[in-house]
Amino acid sequence: MEYENIYIEEENPIATIVINRPKKLNALNKRTIEELHVAFKELDEDANIKVIVITGSGEKAFVAGADISEFASFSVEEGRRLAAEGQEQLFSFVENLSTPVIAAINGFALGGGLELAMSSHFRIAGDNAKMGLPEVSLGVIPGYGGTQRLPQLIGKGRAMELIMTAGMIDANKALEYGLVNHVVASDELLPLAYKIAGRISNNSSVAIKHAIKAVNAGYSYDVDGYTVEIDAFGTCFGTNDFKEGTSAFLEKRKADFPGS
Ligand code: COA
């Protein structure tokens, strides 16, 4: 697929997806969501890529939300479809990706932008970041998982207040709330993402895939997280990564995981 609204930088084993509509503050239109789906899928299937970093281009925004101009005249049915397709194609898709995804929030992360960051496995922020779910100020609610993931991450009361006020919190408040894991100066944001990604990529990608699945299972209503963990734990014993990881430890050397 020819990308118009995103670009990808790869430096094995880390890939960076940059959302690139800076004049529209990287707002997520239909095309951008489709491109992101394809990019995440292809990078997830690429055995050389162990971590994906997602960020926005320009200095102002990660993503300032879903593209309001695209849905302003939608009907009830079109609105429902917009949320359902978006969740399936991008937000739930990213959350359940086997490859770790780090959101590097470099400015506004509003509406669908914060929802994309919350779908990522964890978030770090530049000190200029501003986050919020302002949908009720437009007469609509967060539709890309925001009403579910924000309470999971910061607690129900804080999420209710942020959603109801359509307010924005700054990076330090987001850190205090546990919405982001680290806050650094803007020019330190990607270096920090790559430092963390480097540490992740030294570990077994197969074990990480199972860990993501088990952690996510705890937030799902139709499976029991503990059962998923037991199954995934057992499955790891049959992998080459497990053989390599345990052998390397016993032989007092650094593991070189085959990723299988
Ligand atoms: N959808 C579509 N276009 C958007 C957008 C969005 N979510 N967010 C910003 N843009 C566009 C603006 O319309 C403007 O385009 P224009 O230059 O063609 O008029 C451009 O991006 C720059 O935004 P602007 O509003 O001029 O920047 P600002 O610095 O004054 O304000 C924000 C920044 C983020 C506070 C403001 O853009 C905003 O409130 N955006 C909408 C946020 C939102 O409600 N998101 C949830 C959507 S469900």
Boltz pocket constraint, residues with backbone or C-beta under 6 A from the ligand:
constraints:
  - pocket:
      binder: B
      contacts: [[A, 22], [A, 23], [A, 24], [A, 25], [A, 27], [A, 64], [A, 65], [A, 66], [A, 67], [A, 68], [A, 69], [A, 108], [A, 110], [A, 111], [A, 112], [A, 134], [A, 135], [A, 138]]
      max_distance: 6.0
